[in-house]
């Protein structure tokens, strides 16, 4: 009797395999690559919590209506007395793909604090576990003026700085320093995950790693924050990972900024301008996506002519997003 049952089970498994091969799309997921087309419609993304922004705006007021903050005023980080200027954010055409637009941050200085202008944008503080990604263009040289200022080009996630050494502080950073800084050499990329911080006097409690070499040009930056580990990818390559006490434990905002390191301005008096371009930003909550999977989802949004989508739940409460760090 047992032998007949085992034989019957083998027959049923064989039938299942044949059926699966005849309708393979229902049984086997296709391989995902940067060029894979995935259908994106409201019906099949309703269960996912996703932020996608293609930055296809005509002016900053349009992005503000979609939950972005364009920072103004003074404050940390950067040169003491410098100003974060909202007019430093612009949108430019970029023909890859056709009809595409970019968000451009432009920061400038003449070597004095009163004429140093920095840039920052932030999206609402409602993100935690999941996958974060952005396609950005870094540069090693200013677009005008003399070179040598210690400029920081970034993509990062952060909580507000409420108090020194706050145990609920969280931060995850991609930071490119083409002219060096913080005691490091030029063309250094830093990956830092924070437990907490005290700004005055300075005390950093973080895990930080870096790589040397020019990062000028376009890069897809992907960060996975899932299951107690933060993984940093640059162009599909896993670069570093941090975990333990440094894993984020409080909701963060999504940020980009372009700022000058205190004491790192060169001695010339000409005006020099630096730029960082952002093609798109993406987040999916509570899942760990590889870079090729992120690229496939972005391609699908673009093929569906979806330039913005935000289905991220704030979790029943609206948290303050001061955009000041």
C-alpha positions in Angstrom: 0.0 0.0 0.0 2.8 2.4 0.9 4.6 1.7 -2.3 1.4 2.5 -4.4 1.0 5.8 -2.5 4.6 6.7 -3.2 4.2 5.8 -6.9 1.0 7.9 -7.1 2.8 10.9 -5.5 5.6 10.6 -8.2 3.0 10.6 -11.0 1.3 13.7 -9.5 4.6 15.5 -9.2 5.4 14.7 -12.9 2.0 16.0 -14.0 2.7 19.2 -12.0 6.0 19.7 -13.6 4.5 19.3 -17.1 1.8 21.7 -16.3 4.3 24.2 -14.9 6.4 24.0 -18.1 3.3 24.6 -20.3 2.5 27.8 -18.4 5.9 28.8 -17.2 5.0 32.4 -16.6 2.7 31.3 -13.8 5.3 29.1 -12.1 8.7 30.7 -12.6 9.5 34.4 -12.1 11.4 35.9 -15.0 15.0 37.0 -14.4 15.1 40.7 -13.5 17.7 42.9 -15.1 17.9 46.7 -15.6 16.1 46.3 -18.9 13.4 43.9 -17.7 9.9 45.4 -18.2 7.6 44.9 -15.3 4.0 46.1 -15.5 3.2 48.8 -13.0 -0.4 49.7 -12.5 -2.4 50.9 -9.4 -3.9 47.4 -9.1 -0.7 45.4 -8.8 1.2 47.9 -6.6 -1.6 48.6 -4.1 -0.2 46.1 -1.6 3.3 47.6 -1.8 4.4 50.7 -0.1 6.5 52.7 -2.6 8.0 56.1 -3.1 9.1 56.9 -6.7 9.9 60.3 -8.0 11.3 61.0 -11.5 11.7 64.7 -10.8 9.9 65.6 -13.9 8.9 69.0 -12.6 8.8 72.5 -14.1 9.5 74.3 -10.8 10.1 73.6 -7.1 6.5 74.3 -6.1 5.4 71.2 -7.9 7.8 69.0 -5.9 6.8 70.7 -2.7 3.2 69.7 -3.4 4.5 66.1 -3.5 5.9 66.2 0.0 9.4 67.6 -0.6 11.0 70.4 1.5 13.5 72.7 -0.2 15.7 73.9 2.7 16.3 77.6 3.3 18.1 79.5 6.0 21.2 78.7 8.0 22.4 75.8 10.2 24.2 72.5 10.3 26.0 71.1 8.4 28.6 73.1 6.5 30.4 76.4 6.8 29.3 78.5 9.8 27.3 81.5 8.5 26.5 79.9 5.1 23.0 79.9 3.7 20.9 77.1 2.4 19.3 78.8 -0.6 16.0 77.4 -2.1 16.8 78.9 -5.6 19.8 76.5 -5.8 17.3 73.8 -6.8 16.5 73.7 -10.6 15.2 71.3 -13.1 16.9 70.6 -16.4 16.2 68.5 -19.5 18.3 65.3 -20.0 17.6 63.2 -23.0 18.3 59.8 -21.5 15.6 58.5 -21.9 13.9 60.9 -24.2 11.9 63.6 -22.5 13.6 63.0 -19.2 14.3 65.8 -16.6 16.7 66.0 -13.7 16.8 67.8 -10.4 20.0 69.8 -10.1 21.5 71.1 -6.9 24.0 74.0 -7.3 26.1 75.2 -4.4 28.6 78.0 -4.6 31.2 80.0 -2.6 33.7 82.8 -2.9 35.6 81.6 0.1 33.6 83.8 2.6 30.8 82.5 4.8 28.5 85.3 3.9 28.7 84.3 0.2 28.6 80.5 0.7 25.3 79.0 -0.5 24.5 75.4 0.1 21.6 73.1 -1.0 19.3 70.5 0.5 16.0 68.7 -0.2 14.2 66.3 2.1 11.1 64.1 1.8 8.8 63.4 4.7 10.0 61.5 7.8 8.1 58.2 7.4 10.6 55.7 6.2 12.4 52.9 8.1 13.0 49.3 6.9 13.2 48.6 3.2 15.2 49.5 0.1 16.3 53.0 -0.7 17.8 54.0 -4.1 18.7 57.0 -6.2 20.5 57.7 -9.5 22.8 60.6 -9.0 25.6 62.3 -10.9 28.7 63.2 -8.8 31.5 65.5 -10.1 35.1 65.9 -9.3 35.4 69.5 -10.5 33.4 72.7 -10.1 31.3 73.8 -13.2 32.9 77.2 -12.9 35.7 78.8 -10.9 38.8 77.4 -9.3 38.9 73.9 -7.8 39.9 72.7 -4.3 36.9 73.4 -2.0 36.0 70.5 0.2 32.5 69.8 -1.0 30.2 67.0 0.1 27.8 65.3 -2.4 25.2 63.1 -0.8 22.2 60.8 -0.6 21.2 60.0 2.9 18.4 59.1 5.4 18.2 60.8 8.8 16.1 61.6 11.9 15.9 65.1 13.4 18.7 66.0 15.9 16.5 66.5 19.0 19.1 66.2 21.7 22.8 65.2 22.1 23.3 61.4 22.1 19.6 60.7 21.6 19.3 56.9 21.5 16.5 57.3 18.9 18.7 59.0 16.5 19.3 57.2 13.1 21.2 58.1 10.0 22.5 56.3 6.9 24.8 58.1 4.4 26.3 58.0 1.0 28.8 60.9 0.9 31.3 61.7 -1.9 34.2 64.1 -1.2 36.0 64.8 -4.5 38.5 67.2 -2.8 38.9 65.2 0.4 38.0 66.3 3.9 37.7 65.0 7.5 41.4 64.1 7.3 40.9 61.8 4.3 42.4 62.1 0.7 40.6 63.4 -2.4 38.0 61.3 -4.3 36.8 59.4 -1.2 33.3 57.9 -0.9 32.1 57.4 2.7 29.4 55.0 3.8 28.2 55.7 7.4 25.5 54.2 9.6 24.8 56.0 12.9 23.8 55.0 16.3 23.8 58.6 17.7 25.7 61.8 17.7 26.5 64.9 19.7 27.3 68.0 17.6 28.7 70.3 20.3 31.3 69.2 21.4 31.5 66.7 18.5 31.1 63.0 19.3 30.2 60.5 16.7 28.8 57.0 17.4 28.8 55.3 14.0 30.1 52.6 11.8 31.9 54.2 8.8 33.7 52.8 5.8 35.2 54.4 2.7 36.6 53.7 -0.7 39.1 55.7 -2.7 38.8 56.6 -6.4 36.9 59.0 -8.6 33.1 58.6 -8.5 32.6 61.3 -11.2 29.6 60.5 -13.4 26.3 58.7 -13.0 25.8 56.1 -10.3 22.9 54.1 -9.0 23.1 54.0 -5.2 21.1 51.4 -3.4 20.7 50.8 0.4 19.0 47.9 1.9 17.9 48.3 5.6 16.4 45.0 6.5 16.7 42.2 9.1 19.2 44.1 11.2 21.7 44.9 8.5 22.3 47.9 6.3 23.9 47.2 3.0 25.4 49.8 0.6 25.6 49.2 -3.1 27.2 51.3 -5.8 26.2 50.3 -9.4 25.2 46.8 -8.4 28.3 46.1 -6.3 27.9 45.5 -2.6 30.4 47.9 -1.1 29.9 47.6 2.7 27.5 46.5 5.3 26.8 47.5 8.9 24.6 46.2 11.6 24.2 45.6 15.3 23.6 48.8 17.4 23.9 51.0 14.3 20.8 49.6 12.6 18.2 52.4 12.3 15.5 52.3 15.0 13.4 55.4 14.3 11.7 56.7 11.2 13.8 58.8 8.8 13.4 61.3 6.1 15.0 60.9 2.6 17.6 63.6 1.8 20.1 65.0 -0.7 22.4 67.9 0.1 25.5 69.6 -1.4 27.5 71.5 1.2 31.0 72.7 2.1 33.1 71.5 5.0 33.9 74.0 7.7 37.6 75.0 7.3 37.7 73.4 3.8 37.3 76.4 1.5 40.2 77.2 -0.7 42.0 80.6 -0.4 40.9 82.1 -3.8 38.2 84.8 -4.0 36.6 83.9 -7.3 33.1 82.4 -7.3 33.0 78.7 -7.9 29.9 76.5 -8.4 29.5 72.8 -7.8 26.6 70.6 -8.9 25.0 67.3 -8.1 22.2 65.9 -10.4 19.5 63.6 -9.3 17.6 61.5 -12.0 15.2 59.7 -9.7 14.7 58.4 -6.1 13.0 55.2 -5.0 12.0 53.4 -1.8 10.0 50.3 -1.1 9.2 49.6 2.5 9.9 46.3 4.3 11.5 44.5 1.3 15.1 43.9 0.3 15.6 44.6 -3.4 18.8 44.1 -5.4 20.0 46.9 -7.7 18.8 45.2 -10.8 15.3 44.7 -9.3 15.2 48.4 -8.4 16.3 49.4 -12.0 13.5 47.1 -13.4 10.9 48.8 -11.2 12.1 52.3 -12.2 12.0 51.3 -15.9 8.4 50.0 -15.4 7.3 53.2 -13.8 8.8 55.2 -16.8 7.3 52.8 -19.4 3.9 53.4 -17.7 4.5 57.2 -17.8 4.3 57.4 -14.0 6.5 60.2 -12.8 5.5 60.2 -9.1 4.0 57.7 -6.8 3.8 57.7 -3.0 2.0 54.9 -1.2 4.1 55.0 2.0 1.9 55.0 5.1 3.2 57.4 7.8 2.0 54.8 10.4 -1.0 56.7 11.8 0.9 59.8 12.8 2.6 62.7 11.1 6.2 63.1 12.3 8.0 66.5 12.2 10.3 66.8 9.2 12.4 69.9 9.9 14.9 69.4 7.1 17.7 71.1 9.1 20.5 68.5 9.2 
